[in-house]
């Protein structure tokens, strides 16, 4: 896509920004430059490069799930301001 084909007003609308006429011409030149670099990247031979989902290896940082004893029911309800039938009583929020 050539820089002349870029509809800067439409792109600004999609980005939800308002731009002046001066900014419009500046952005058109910048986007044209970016698209020029992308065209250069298309010239690279990437036939021997394996496709990846991420540029760097991703590691799951969460702990593994393991079964452990839970808080006893009585301890969970000990500091509850109100309780009934072994359940927490909370104020009604829908009228």
N, C-alpha and C positions, 0 to 999 in steps of 0.2 A: 504494500500500500504506500503510495507516494504521499509526501507531506501535503500536497495540494488536495488530496482526497479526504483528509482528516477534517471532520466537522467538529471544530473545537467547541462550539456552542452546545452541541449535543453531548460531547464528552463532559463538559462542565455541568450540564444538567444531570447526567448520570451520577456524577460525583457530588451533586448537590452543593455546588459552589457557584458564587456569582463572580464574574470576571469582567474587567474593563476591556476596551478595545485594544489598549496597549498590551495588557496581559494576554489577550487572545492571540496577537501576532507572536508574542514571545513564546507562549505555550505551543503554538503551531510549529515553530522552529525546533523547540526542544523535543516534541513528539516525533517530528520528522527525523531528528538525529537518532533517537532511540530506535525507531523502525529501521534506520539505516544499519545500525549495529546488529539488529536481528537478522537482516538480510546477509550480513557478513558471516554470522554464525551458521547460516544455512549452507555455506560453502564447505564447512568442515566435514571430514570423513569420520563418521561415528559408527561405522559398521562393526568395529571390534569392541565397542563400548557396551557393556551390559546395562540394560535399563534398570533404574532403581526408583523406589518410591520416595526415598529421602537422600539428600546429599551426604549426610553423616549417619552412622549407625544409630538406631534408636534403641534405648534400653528401658524396659518397664521399671519404674522406680517404686512401685507399690510393693508392699510386703505380700508374701503368699498367704492365701486363706488357710486358716487352721482352726480346728474346733477347739474352743476353750470354754471353761465354765463361765456362765454369765452372772451378773449381779443378782443376788437373791431378791425375790419379790418384795419382801419386807423392807430390805435396805433401799430399794428403789423408791418405795412409797414413804419412807421415813420423813423426808423434808417436804412432802407435798402439802401445800396449804389446805387443800380440801381433797378428800378421797371418799369413795363409796363403792362398795362391792369389789374391793381390790383394784379399783381403777382411779386414775387421776381425774379430778373434777376441774374443769376449766370454764371460764366465763363464756357465755353465748356471744358469738360475734356476728351472727346473721339475725336480723330482726324480721 
